[in-house]
């Protein structure tokens, strides 16, 4: 996997398509404007990185990861996940969920199961998902987990969205206090 910085998504897609004549390389994370992650087989990945540099990318950084996540090379893992999910009861959500595989709302259990399986080998449409929620009137987002990477991406997509990070009890209490202040 590699992060491509400072190049628009259409150019990254075109570079991957050109490099894919050798073997698999695909855009797999559309994180925010000017930040797309690509994944694939090493020879095609390196070729796509060079093509992106030639197309004007500010940086192309190979990522230290254990696999080509969200790429078509992960289909066997998705098939295995489908087998496991078939054994689990999933209920309809009480609130709509935006699936980042499609940037669309999913409201039924079968849609959730399908989205989870597709997400293993399909691109993460984070930028599109955040834009979708902003269009629907979402103005506040809370990132749960260590770090503030997603909060940073949200701000690059839409500066008007308020972001908060909860990674431990102290940060949870701080966020709850802030919410209490504004009602």
N, C-alpha and C positions, 0 to 999 in steps of 0.2 A: 504494500500500500504506500501511497505517496500523497502528500498535501501539495496542491497547486494553489499558489497565492498570487493574486493580482491579475487574474485572467478571467474573462467572463465565461459563463457556463457553456455557451454555444461553441466557443473556441476550444474549450477543454474536451467537449464531446467530439468535435471534429478531429482533434489530435489523437484521441483514443481510437476513433474509427480508423484513422490512417495506420496507427501502430498495430491495430488488431489483425492486420493482414498476416502477421507472423504467428501470433498466438493470442490468448485472451487478455484484454485490458479494457476496463470499463470505468466510467465515473460512478462512484458508489455512495458518496455523501455530498449533497448540495447544502453546505453548512450555512452560508451567508453570501452576500454579494462579494465576489472576488476570492472565495475560498471553497474549493471543490477537492474532495479526496478521490483518488483513483485506486483501483486494485486490479490485480491480474497476475499472470505469469511473469517472472522476473525479466525476461528479455523484452517482452512487449511493454512492460511497465517502464523500464529504463528508456525505451524508444519513445514512449508517450511523454515522459518527463522532458526529454530533449526537445521534442516537437513543441511542447508547451513553452519551454524557454525561448525557442526560436519565434514563437507566436507572440511573445511579449510578457510571459509570466514573470513576476518579480522574483519568485522563488519556486523551486520544485524540490520538496524535501521527502526523502524516503523515510517511512515510519517504521519503528522497531515494533512490529506486531507479529503474532504467530500464524497469521493466515490472511487470505484475501477476502476479508469479511464483506458481506453484502454484495458480492459478485456472483456471477453464474457458476463459478467454481465451487460455491457452497451449496449447490442444489442437493447433493446427497445428504448433507446435514439437515436441510429443510425437509426432505422426505422422511428422515428419521424422526424429526420433531413432529411431523404430521401424525406419525404412528403413535407417538406418546400422547399428543393432544387429543387423539381420538378416544383415549381411555379416560380423559378428564372431563368432568362436567364444567362447562363454562356457561354462566348466566348472562342474560342481557344486562348491559350496564344501566345504572340508574340515571347517569348523565351521559351525554354524547361524548365520544372519544374521537379525537382526530388521529387517524392512522398515518404515520409518517411514510408509509410505503406509497400512499396515494394522495395525501393531504386532503382527504375527504373524511367526513364524519361517518363513523360506524356505530350502529345502534343495536345490532343483534348478535347473539352469541356466535352463529356460524361465520359472520363477517369478521369477528375478532379472531377466531381460529384461523381463518383463511389469511388474514393480514399478518398474523404471527409467523405463519409458514412462509409466506411470500417475502417477509422482511429478512429472512436469513440470506436469501440470494438476490434481493432486489435493493435498488438504491434508496437511501434515506433522503426524503424530501423535507429536510428540516426547515429550510428557508421558506418553502411553499406552505408548510404546515403552520408556521408562525404567522405568515401573511394571511392565511385563511382565518386563523383565530382573531387576528386584529380586525379583519373585515367584518367579523361577526360581533365586534364590540368588546373583545377581551382586552382589558387594559392593565392587568396585573398577572404576573407569572411567578411561581415559586419553584426554584430548583431544589430538589431533594437529593442529597449526596455530597461527597467531598468535592471541594473546589467550586469554581464559578464559571466554568467553561461555557455552559449553556446560557447563563445570564449574559455573558459577553457576546455570544452569537446573537441573542435576541436583540441586544442594543444595536448591533451592526445592521440588523434587519429593519428594526423600527424603534427609533429613539423614544417614542412616546409611551412605550410599554414600561410599566414599573416592574422591576425585577428584584427578587429576594432570594437568598440562599439559606437553606437549612441543612446543616451537616452534623449537628450535635444538639444536645439539650439547651445549651446556652444560646445558640443561634436561633433555635425554635422559640425560646422565650422572648428574644429580642424582636423577632418578626411578629409574634403574637402581640407584643406591646405596641409595635408600630401600627398594626391593624386596629387595635383597640383605640389608639389616638385618633385615627381618621374615621372611626365608626364603622 
